[in-house]
Amino acid sequence: LMQRRRGIVLRDQIPPEVAVHHNYARRISRAVVDCLVEMHAIDVEKTGLISLGKPDGFVARQVKGWSERWERARTEASPEMDKVMAWLAATIPASGRPTLVHNDFKLDNVMLDEGSPDRIEAVLDWEMTAIGDPLCDLGLTLCYWSSAVVPGTGHEALTAGPGWYTRDEFVAHYAEKTGRDLSALGWHEVLGVFKLAVILQQIYFRYWKGQTTDERFSKFDERVKALTKLAAELVEKAS
């Protein structure tokens, strides 16, 4: 089901039509969090969206499925990633009430209203949508938010600039709006970084196997190693 929407998507720069708005960074930050909160507040039973998946065991299936993808795309030994996967599998937290989970919620997957940075016009890229633990979304979003660079790339993150919510402010706003227990958020952030590493490794694997000759993918193994290092550091922090 699709519908034509018109708006602005922020990627590597702030366009003039957004920059003209006073305090745009903080206003967009608030709108992004409120959008995530609204999405997680949808009654999946009443709307029938529960049919999108089986929430029981959702997080465990995420760990198992992404670990299997890593193994299929592995191109060299990585004891550090082995430890990350083992930690994730051994410390799976209990899940709260299941919600709609976007599974790739980030700044460039939302479309802003052309006339106001306070309104999200649309959320894009729903192909990984599921029903499960909402902290999967929050953990993945934090992987991108307020980082010096976008994980897995060499691009500076827009949300690292002045005026944007800090990571702590992002989490605090979400917690205030939802009242949700966020004690397992550190675990979900590790899962988010791990998933990003697997996605890039799968792309690099295609290049390594000669299935593509696109030189843009030739250094993806270095990006994967950087993400693996970040995941390992987050494990230490969360342990």
HELIX and SHEET records of a PDB file:
HELIX    1   1 PRO A   16  ALA A   19  1                                   4    
HELIX    2   2 TYR A   24  HIS A   40  1                                  17    
HELIX    3   3 VAL A   44  THR A   47  1                                   4    
HELIX    4   4 LEU A   49  LEU A   52  5                                   4    
HELIX    5   5 PHE A   58  ALA A   73  1                                  16    
HELIX    6   6 PRO A   79  ALA A   90  1                                  12    
HELIX    7   7 LEU A  107  ASN A  109  5                                   3    
HELIX    8   8 LEU A  135  TYR A  144  1                                  10    
HELIX    9   9 LEU A  158  ALA A  160  5                                   3    
HELIX   10  10 ARG A  167  THR A  178  1                                  12    
HELIX   11  11 LEU A  185  TRP A  208  1                                  24    
HELIX   12  12 GLU A  215  PHE A  217  5                                   3    
HELIX   13  13 PHE A  220  ALA A  238  1                                  19    
SHEET    1   A 2 THR A  99  VAL A 101  0                                        
SHEET    2   A 2 ALA A 130  GLY A 132 -1                                        
SHEET    1   B 2 VAL A 110  ASP A 113  0                                        
SHEET    2   B 2 SER A 116  VAL A 123 -1                                        
END                                                                             
